[in-house]
Amino acid sequence: MTTLMIDSGPAAAPDAPVTRVGGVPLAPAGTAWPHCSACGGPMQFLVQILLDDVGGAARPDGAAPGPVLAVFACQNDPGGCADWDPASGGNRALLFPAEGLEPIPLPRTDDPAEESDEESDEDDDAYDDAYDDEENVLLLEGTRAVARAREEESDYRRAREAWAARSGRPASEVIGQLGGAPAWIQWDDTPSCRACSRPMPLVAQLQEGIDPGPVMNFGSGRAYAFACEPCAEAAFLWQC
């Protein structure tokens, strides 16, 4: 059985507390926007995944909702910060408790509110233009909702083809899978949890997305997000 992620068009809101591609990341109050360890710049937010959507098993009555996974990758110098490597510092996968989340404020530098009164409106306009350019690096263009479809095939490629044949929709609308076994393009690169040293379960395997829509940069390959829920650890990588 494979649980496919289906692109379901524009999401209702960029800050919806649902599994989605793009939009704005949700996190506990006071969480700082992640920065790349290689170049020092702020990373791009890619995807938010509710772990309760993975596997489809209901939690016991009265149990708290499962955590939320937020994934970021550096796009300040594509290919220069090894954002495909789970240990390079060029990407970040973070697990947050599901309750009490709010949008992470976009990082700002040289806030115009701190500038002297003598500086001109022209300088403020230049700042606003630069900030708009920075926002395009921090956020994907648009927010896409994600639906789930379960196929009997355990192989990802065959499950994708089966869904396309059954639904009459193009296979390109399948943007990944939730849980299950990774369909590696190269070798098995399953990361181990830094806390307990056990191999991490797959949370999601991701395709770059369809156009028009927010397209993630995985070198035309696939990305893989993992998490160890008991240890609140997560990791992200991609192959092409």
ZADO-1210 file (C-alpha; in nm, 4 decimals, padded with zeros to 6 digits):
<atoms>
<atom x="00.0000" y="00.0000" z="00.0000" code="MET" pos="1"/>
<atom x="00.1274" y="00.3465" z="-00.0921" code="THR" pos="2"/>
<atom x="-00.0199" y="00.6755" z="00.0295" code="THR" pos="3"/>
<atom x="00.0285" y="00.9249" z="-00.2519" code="LEU" pos="4"/>
<atom x="00.0369" y="01.3019" z="-00.2148" code="MET" pos="5"/>
<atom x="-00.1858" y="01.4640" z="-00.4766" code="ILE" pos="6"/>
<atom x="-00.1617" y="01.8289" z="-00.5779" code="ASP" pos="7"/>
<atom x="-00.5102" y="01.9657" z="-00.5097" code="SER" pos="8"/>
<atom x="-00.4722" y="02.3191" z="-00.6327" code="GLY" pos="9"/>
<atom x="-00.4313" y="02.6448" z="-00.4404" code="PRO" pos="10"/>
<atom x="-00.4686" y="02.6103" z="-00.0637" code="ALA" pos="11"/>
<atom x="-00.7388" y="02.8034" z="00.1196" code="ALA" pos="12"/>
<atom x="-00.4835" y="03.0039" z="00.3175" code="ALA" pos="13"/>
<atom x="-00.1027" y="03.0266" z="00.3210" code="PRO" pos="14"/>
<atom x="-00.0974" y="02.9699" z="00.6977" code="ASP" pos="15"/>
<atom x="-00.3468" y="02.6811" z="00.7116" code="ALA" pos="16"/>
<atom x="-00.2573" y="02.4185" z="00.9779" code="PRO" pos="17"/>
<atom x="-00.2647" y="02.1380" z="00.7207" code="VAL" pos="18"/>
<atom x="-00.0230" y="01.9379" z="00.5093" code="THR" pos="19"/>
<atom x="00.0684" y="02.1700" z="00.2223" code="ARG" pos="20"/>
<atom x="00.3421" y="02.2827" z="-00.0153" code="VAL" pos="21"/>
<atom x="00.4524" y="02.6436" z="00.0247" code="GLY" pos="22"/>
<atom x="00.2760" y="02.9138" z="00.2191" code="GLY" pos="23"/>
<atom x="00.4242" y="03.0328" z="00.5458" code="VAL" pos="24"/>
<atom x="00.5710" y="02.8069" z="00.8165" code="PRO" pos="25"/>
<atom x="00.3933" y="02.7610" z="01.1486" code="LEU" pos="26"/>
<atom x="00.5904" y="02.7192" z="01.4703" code="ALA" pos="27"/>
<atom x="00.5701" y="02.7947" z="01.8428" code="PRO" pos="28"/>
<atom x="00.5787" y="03.1660" z="01.9284" code="ALA" pos="29"/>
<atom x="00.9311" y="03.3050" z="01.9324" code="GLY" pos="30"/>
<atom x="01.0730" y="03.0562" z="01.6812" code="THR" pos="31"/>
<atom x="01.3400" y="03.2206" z="01.4662" code="ALA" pos="32"/>
<atom x="01.3503" y="03.1752" z="01.0904" code="TRP" pos="33"/>
<atom x="01.6154" y="02.9077" z="01.0106" code="PRO" pos="34"/>
<atom x="01.9402" y="03.0261" z="00.8531" code="HIS" pos="35"/>
<atom x="02.1876" y="02.8301" z="00.6412" code="CYS" pos="36"/>
<atom x="02.4982" y="02.7155" z="00.8259" code="SER" pos="37"/>
<atom x="02.7074" y="02.7503" z="00.5084" code="ALA" pos="38"/>
<atom x="02.6236" y="03.0982" z="00.3763" code="CYS" pos="39"/>
<atom x="02.4489" y="03.2427" z="00.6818" code="GLY" pos="40"/>
<atom x="02.1429" y="03.3514" z="00.4836" code="GLY" pos="41"/>
<atom x="01.7797" y="03.2705" z="00.5633" code="PRO" pos="42"/>
<atom x="01.6465" y="02.9505" z="00.4069" code="MET" pos="43"/>
<atom x="01.3431" y="02.8966" z="00.1847" code="GLN" pos="44"/>
<atom x="01.0349" y="02.7320" z="00.3372" code="PHE" pos="45"/>
<atom x="00.9248" y="02.4313" z="00.1297" code="LEU" pos="46"/>
<atom x="00.6595" y="02.2145" z="00.2888" code="VAL" pos="47"/>
<atom x="00.4576" y="02.1541" z="00.6050" code="GLN" pos="48"/>
<atom x="00.3464" y="01.8005" z="00.6906" code="ILE" pos="49"/>
<atom x="00.1172" y="01.6860" z="00.9705" code="LEU" pos="50"/>
<atom x="00.2479" y="01.3565" z="01.1020" code="LEU" pos="51"/>
<atom x="-00.1110" y="01.2523" z="01.1704" code="ASP" pos="52"/>
<atom x="-00.1511" y="01.2372" z="00.7901" code="ASP" pos="53"/>
<atom x="00.1277" y="00.9793" z="00.7637" code="VAL" pos="54"/>
<atom x="00.0123" y="00.6184" z="00.7843" code="GLY" pos="55"/>
<atom x="-00.3488" y="00.7105" z="00.8506" code="GLY" pos="56"/>
<atom x="-00.3647" y="00.5476" z="01.1967" code="ALA" pos="57"/>
<atom x="-00.5815" y="00.7340" z="01.4472" code="ALA" pos="58"/>
<atom x="-00.4255" y="00.8357" z="01.7778" code="ARG" pos="59"/>
<atom x="-00.5849" y="00.7106" z="02.1024" code="PRO" pos="60"/>
<atom x="-00.8799" y="00.9071" z="02.2370" code="ASP" pos="61"/>
<atom x="-00.7599" y="01.2028" z="02.4396" code="GLY" pos="62"/>
<atom x="-00.4102" y="01.1941" z="02.2916" code="ALA" pos="63"/>
<atom x="-00.2568" y="01.5182" z="02.1704" code="ALA" pos="64"/>
<atom x="-00.2334" y="01.5664" z="01.7937" code="PRO" pos="65"/>
<atom x="00.0872" y="01.4489" z="01.6346" code="GLY" pos="66"/>
<atom x="00.3658" y="01.6956" z="01.5612" code="PRO" pos="67"/>
<atom x="00.4097" y="01.9105" z="01.2527" code="VAL" pos="68"/>
<atom x="00.7161" y="01.8852" z="01.0298" code="LEU" pos="69"/>
<atom x="00.8440" y="02.2022" z="00.8614" code="ALA" pos="70"/>
<atom x="01.1146" y="02.1754" z="00.5936" code="VAL" pos="71"/>
<atom x="01.3501" y="02.4519" z="00.4790" code="PHE" pos="72"/>
<atom x="01.6365" y="02.4579" z="00.2270" code="ALA" pos="73"/>
<atom x="01.8861" y="02.7259" z="00.1283" code="CYS" pos="74"/>
<atom x="01.8225" y="02.8886" z="-00.2104" code="GLN" pos="75"/>
<atom x="02.0532" y="03.1882" z="-00.1702" code="ASN" pos="76"/>
<atom x="02.3173" y="03.0202" z="-00.3869" code="ASP" pos="77"/>
<atom x="02.1526" y="02.7122" z="-00.5442" code="PRO" pos="78"/>
<atom x="02.3982" y="02.4249" z="-00.5481" code="GLY" pos="79"/>
<atom x="02.6522" y="02.6147" z="-00.3394" code="GLY" pos="80"/>
<atom x="02.5365" y="02.5234" z="00.0123" code="CYS" pos="81"/>
<atom x="02.4837" y="02.1450" z="-00.0337" code="ALA" pos="82"/>
<atom x="02.1134" y="02.1732" z="00.0471" code="ASP" pos="83"/>
<atom x="02.0744" y="01.8076" z="-00.0637" code="TRP" pos="84"/>
<atom x="02.2810" y="01.6813" z="00.2310" code="ASP" pos="85"/>
<atom x="02.1073" y="01.6120" z="00.5658" code="PRO" pos="86"/>
<atom x="02.4161" y="01.7120" z="00.7638" code="ALA" pos="87"/>
<atom x="02.5556" y="02.0066" z="00.5638" code="SER" pos="88"/>
<atom x="02.3539" y="02.2777" z="00.7369" code="GLY" pos="89"/>
<atom x="02.2104" y="02.3785" z="00.3983" code="GLY" pos="90"/>
<atom x="01.8625" y="02.2560" z="00.4901" code="ASN" pos="91"/>
<atom x="01.6563" y="02.2135" z="00.8043" code="ARG" pos="92"/>
<atom x="01.3722" y="01.9813" z="00.9045" code="ALA" pos="93"/>
<atom x="01.2024" y="02.0812" z="01.2294" code="LEU" pos="94"/>
<atom x="00.9366" y="01.9042" z="01.4371" code="LEU" pos="95"/>
<atom x="00.6927" y="02.1192" z="01.6327" code="PHE" pos="96"/>
<atom x="00.4018" y="02.0296" z="01.8633" code="PRO" pos="97"/>
<atom x="00.0751" y="02.0750" z="01.6735" code="ALA" pos="98"/>
<atom x="-00.0916" y="02.3064" z="01.9217" code="GLU" pos="99"/>
<atom x="-00.0340" y="02.6797" z="01.9667" code="GLY" pos="100"/>
<atom x="00.1460" y="02.7361" z="01.6360" code="LEU" pos="101"/>
<atom x="00.1694" y="03.0713" z="01.4587" code="GLU" pos="102"/>
<atom x="00.3459" y="03.1991" z="01.1446" code="PRO" pos="103"/>
<atom x="00.7203" y="03.2533" z="01.1816" code="ILE" pos="104"/>
<atom x="00.7927" y="03.6210" z="01.1063" code="PRO" pos="105"/>
<atom x="00.9978" y="03.6716" z="00.7918" code="LEU" pos="106"/>
<atom x="01.3522" y="03.7761" z="00.8801" code="PRO" pos="107"/>
<atom x="01.4265" y="04.1425" z="00.8116" code="ARG" pos="108"/>
<atom x="01.7542" y="04.3288" z="00.8073" code="THR" pos="109"/>
<atom x="01.8093" y="04.7035" z="00.8090" code="ASP" pos="110"/>
<atom x="01.4528" y="04.7660" z="00.9279" code="ASP" pos="111"/>
<atom x="01.3485" y="05.1063" z="00.7891" code="PRO" pos="112"/>
<atom x="01.1846" y="05.1858" z="01.1256" code="ALA" pos="113"/>
<atom x="01.5343" y="05.2038" z="01.2710" code="GLU" pos="114"/>
<atom x="01.6636" y="05.4471" z="01.0067" code="GLU" pos="115"/>
<atom x="01.7071" y="05.8135" z="01.0826" code="SER" pos="116"/>
<atom x="01.4283" y="06.0606" z="01.0031" code="ASP" pos="117"/>
<atom x="01.6552" y="06.2366" z="00.7530" code="GLU" pos="118"/>
<atom x="01.6620" y="05.9388" z="00.5170" code="GLU" pos="119"/>
<atom x="01.4357" y="05.9876" z="00.2186" code="SER" pos="120"/>
<atom x="01.1224" y="05.8065" z="00.1093" code="ASP" pos="121"/>
<atom x="01.3265" y="05.6944" z="-00.1891" code="GLU" pos="122"/>
<atom x="01.5515" y="05.4965" z="00.0432" code="ASP" pos="123"/>
<atom x="01.2443" y="05.3337" z="00.2012" code="ASP" pos="124"/>
<atom x="01.1147" y="05.2385" z="-00.1417" code="ASP" pos="125"/>
<atom x="01.4506" y="05.0824" z="-00.2258" code="ALA" pos="126"/>
<atom x="01.4323" y="04.8841" z="00.0969" code="TYR" pos="127"/>
<atom x="01.0813" y="04.7628" z="00.0172" code="ASP" pos="128"/>
<atom x="01.1919" y="04.6477" z="-00.3293" code="ASP" pos="129"/>
<atom x="01.4880" y="04.4615" z="-00.1812" code="ALA" pos="130"/>
<atom x="01.2635" y="04.3004" z="00.0799" code="TYR" pos="131"/>
<atom x="01.0208" y="04.1853" z="-00.1878" code="ASP" pos="132"/>
<atom x="01.3111" y="04.0196" z="-00.3696" code="ASP" pos="133"/>
<atom x="01.4226" y="03.8570" z="-00.0439" code="GLU" pos="134"/>
<atom x="01.0705" y="03.7258" z="00.0226" code="GLU" pos="135"/>
<atom x="01.0750" y="03.5503" z="-00.3149" code="ASN" pos="136"/>
<atom x="01.3790" y="03.3551" z="-00.1943" code="VAL" pos="137"/>
<atom x="01.2207" y="03.2753" z="00.1435" code="LEU" pos="138"/>
<atom x="00.8792" y="03.1566" z="00.0212" code="LEU" pos="139"/>
<atom x="00.7616" y="02.9537" z="-00.2761" code="LEU" pos="140"/>
<atom x="00.5326" y="03.1231" z="-00.5263" code="GLU" pos="141"/>
<atom x="00.1923" y="03.0223" z="-00.3983" code="GLY" pos="142"/>
<atom x="00.0527" y="02.7574" z="-00.1659" code="THR" pos="143"/>
<atom x="-00.0760" y="02.4174" z="-00.2797" code="ARG" pos="144"/>
<atom x="-00.3149" y="02.1923" z="-00.0931" code="ALA" pos="145"/>
<atom x="-00.2321" y="01.8220" z="-00.0677" code="VAL" pos="146"/>
<atom x="-00.4826" y="01.5369" z="-00.0841" code="ALA" pos="147"/>
<atom x="-00.4094" y="01.1717" z="-00.0064" code="ARG" pos="148"/>
<atom x="-00.4789" y="00.8719" z="-00.2272" code="ALA" pos="149"/>
<atom x="-00.4059" y="00.5136" z="-00.1252" code="ARG" pos="150"/>
<atom x="-00.3029" y="00.2602" z="-00.3867" code="GLU" pos="151"/>
<atom x="-00.2532" y="-00.1131" z="-00.3364" code="GLU" pos="152"/>
<atom x="00.0845" y="-00.1041" z="-00.5140" code="GLU" pos="153"/>
<atom x="00.3786" y="-00.0860" z="-00.2735" code="SER" pos="154"/>
<atom x="00.6154" y="00.0407" z="-00.5435" code="ASP" pos="155"/>
<atom x="00.5949" y="00.4201" z="-00.5742" code="TYR" pos="156"/>
<atom x="00.6301" y="00.4361" z="-00.9507" code="ARG" pos="157"/>
<atom x="00.3649" y="00.1710" z="-01.0104" code="ARG" pos="158"/>
<atom x="00.1347" y="00.3294" z="-00.7506" code="ALA" pos="159"/>
<atom x="00.1699" y="00.6639" z="-00.9280" code="ARG" pos="160"/>
<atom x="00.0818" y="00.5061" z="-01.2628" code="GLU" pos="161"/>
<atom x="-00.2114" y="00.3171" z="-01.1093" code="ALA" pos="162"/>
<atom x="-00.3536" y="00.6363" z="-00.9600" code="TRP" pos="163"/>
<atom x="-00.3240" y="00.8171" z="-01.2948" code="ALA" pos="164"/>
<atom x="-00.5014" y="00.5323" z="-01.4770" code="ALA" pos="165"/>
<atom x="-00.7772" y="00.5089" z="-01.2146" code="ARG" pos="166"/>
<atom x="-00.8388" y="00.8839" z="-01.1791" code="SER" pos="167"/>
<atom x="-00.7903" y="00.9884" z="-01.5404" code="GLY" pos="168"/>
<atom x="-00.5570" y="01.2653" z="-01.4217" code="ARG" pos="169"/>
<atom x="-00.1905" y="01.3140" z="-01.5194" code="PRO" pos="170"/>
<atom x="00.0724" y="01.1375" z="-01.3081" code="ALA" pos="171"/>
<atom x="00.2489" y="01.4741" z="-01.2713" code="SER" pos="172"/>
<atom x="-00.0203" y="01.5695" z="-01.0174" code="GLU" pos="173"/>
<atom x="00.1319" y="01.3116" z="-00.7814" code="VAL" pos="174"/>
<atom x="00.3863" y="01.5150" z="-00.5869" code="ILE" pos="175"/>
<atom x="00.5120" y="01.2429" z="-00.3562" code="GLY" pos="176"/>
<atom x="00.4129" y="00.9903" z="-00.0937" code="GLN" pos="177"/>
<atom x="00.3495" y="00.9889" z="00.2805" code="LEU" pos="178"/>
<atom x="00.5285" y="00.7245" z="00.4849" code="GLY" pos="179"/>
<atom x="00.6172" y="00.3852" z="00.3449" code="GLY" pos="180"/>
<atom x="00.9547" y="00.2957" z="00.1961" code="ALA" pos="181"/>
<atom x="01.1589" y="00.5572" z="00.0074" code="PRO" pos="182"/>
<atom x="01.1916" y="00.5087" z="-00.3691" code="ALA" pos="183"/>
<atom x="01.5589" y="00.6033" z="-00.3880" code="TRP" pos="184"/>
<atom x="01.7006" y="00.7441" z="-00.7103" code="ILE" pos="185"/>
<atom x="02.0535" y="00.6527" z="-00.6062" code="GLN" pos="186"/>
<atom x="02.1507" y="00.4604" z="-00.2913" code="TRP" pos="187"/>
<atom x="01.9688" y="00.4062" z="00.0392" code="ASP" pos="188"/>
<atom x="02.0589" y="00.7173" z="00.2372" code="ASP" pos="189"/>
<atom x="01.8231" y="00.6754" z="00.5344" code="THR" pos="190"/>
<atom x="01.9520" y="00.9014" z="00.8153" code="PRO" pos="191"/>
<atom x="01.9874" y="00.7891" z="01.1740" code="SER" pos="192"/>
<atom x="01.8378" y="00.9852" z="01.4629" code="CYS" pos="193"/>
<atom x="02.1006" y="01.1971" z="01.6371" code="ARG" pos="194"/>
<atom x="01.9443" y="01.1202" z="01.9755" code="ALA" pos="195"/>
<atom x="01.8748" y="00.7451" z="01.9697" code="CYS" pos="196"/>
<atom x="02.0879" y="00.6392" z="01.6681" code="SER" pos="197"/>
<atom x="01.8008" y="00.4391" z="01.5157" code="ARG" pos="198"/>
<atom x="01.7151" y="00.4731" z="01.1444" code="PRO" pos="199"/>
<atom x="01.4461" y="00.7372" z="01.0997" code="MET" pos="200"/>
<atom x="01.1085" y="00.6475" z="00.9446" code="PRO" pos="201"/>
<atom x="01.0150" y="00.8231" z="00.6215" code="LEU" pos="202"/>
<atom x="00.7602" y="01.1028" z="00.6665" code="VAL" pos="203"/>
<atom x="00.7342" y="01.2100" z="00.3041" code="ALA" pos="204"/>
<atom x="00.8950" y="01.1671" z="-00.0341" code="GLN" pos="205"/>
<atom x="00.8535" y="01.4740" z="-00.2536" code="LEU" pos="206"/>
<atom x="00.8555" y="01.5622" z="-00.6234" code="GLN" pos="207"/>
<atom x="00.9365" y="01.9167" z="-00.7314" code="GLU" pos="208"/>
<atom x="00.5717" y="01.9990" z="-00.8128" code="GLY" pos="209"/>
<atom x="00.3756" y="02.1022" z="-01.1184" code="ILE" pos="210"/>
<atom x="00.3711" y="02.4277" z="-01.3090" code="ASP" pos="211"/>
<atom x="00.1869" y="02.6556" z="-01.2530" code="PRO" pos="212"/>
<atom x="00.2406" y="02.6288" z="-00.8835" code="GLY" pos="213"/>
<atom x="00.5152" y="02.6446" z="-00.6228" code="PRO" pos="214"/>
<atom x="00.8023" y="02.4379" z="-00.7627" code="VAL" pos="215"/>
<atom x="01.0657" y="02.3153" z="-00.5186" code="MET" pos="216"/>
<atom x="01.4256" y="02.2785" z="-00.6328" code="ASN" pos="217"/>
<atom x="01.5525" y="01.9208" z="-00.6017" code="PHE" pos="218"/>
<atom x="01.7749" y="01.9205" z="-00.9094" code="GLY" pos="219"/>
<atom x="01.4896" y="01.7531" z="-01.1036" code="SER" pos="220"/>
<atom x="01.5081" y="01.4689" z="-00.8530" code="GLY" pos="221"/>
<atom x="01.3221" y="01.3642" z="-00.5380" code="ARG" pos="222"/>
<atom x="01.3447" y="01.4751" z="-00.1779" code="ALA" pos="223"/>
<atom x="01.3012" y="01.2711" z="00.1396" code="TYR" pos="224"/>
<atom x="01.1922" y="01.3948" z="00.4833" code="ALA" pos="225"/>
<atom x="01.2410" y="01.1737" z="00.7890" code="PHE" pos="226"/>
<atom x="01.1494" y="01.2088" z="01.1551" code="ALA" pos="227"/>
<atom x="01.1993" y="01.0284" z="01.4851" code="CYS" pos="228"/>
<atom x="00.8867" y="01.1414" z="01.6685" code="GLU" pos="229"/>
<atom x="00.9841" y="01.0138" z="02.0176" code="PRO" pos="230"/>
<atom x="01.3122" y="01.2098" z="02.0023" code="CYS" pos="231"/>
<atom x="01.1631" y="01.5141" z="01.8213" code="ALA" pos="232"/>
<atom x="01.4377" y="01.4862" z="01.5590" code="GLU" pos="233"/>
<atom x="01.4008" y="01.5233" z="01.1809" code="ALA" pos="234"/>
<atom x="01.6200" y="01.5210" z="00.8691" code="ALA" pos="235"/>
<atom x="01.5867" y="01.6136" z="00.5028" code="PHE" pos="236"/>
<atom x="01.7810" y="01.5310" z="00.1865" code="LEU" pos="237"/>
<atom x="01.7340" y="01.4979" z="-00.1880" code="TRP" pos="238"/>
<atom x="01.8778" y="01.2922" z="-00.4731" code="GLN" pos="239"/>
<atom x="01.8835" y="01.3368" z="-00.8480" code="CYS" pos="240"/>
</atoms>
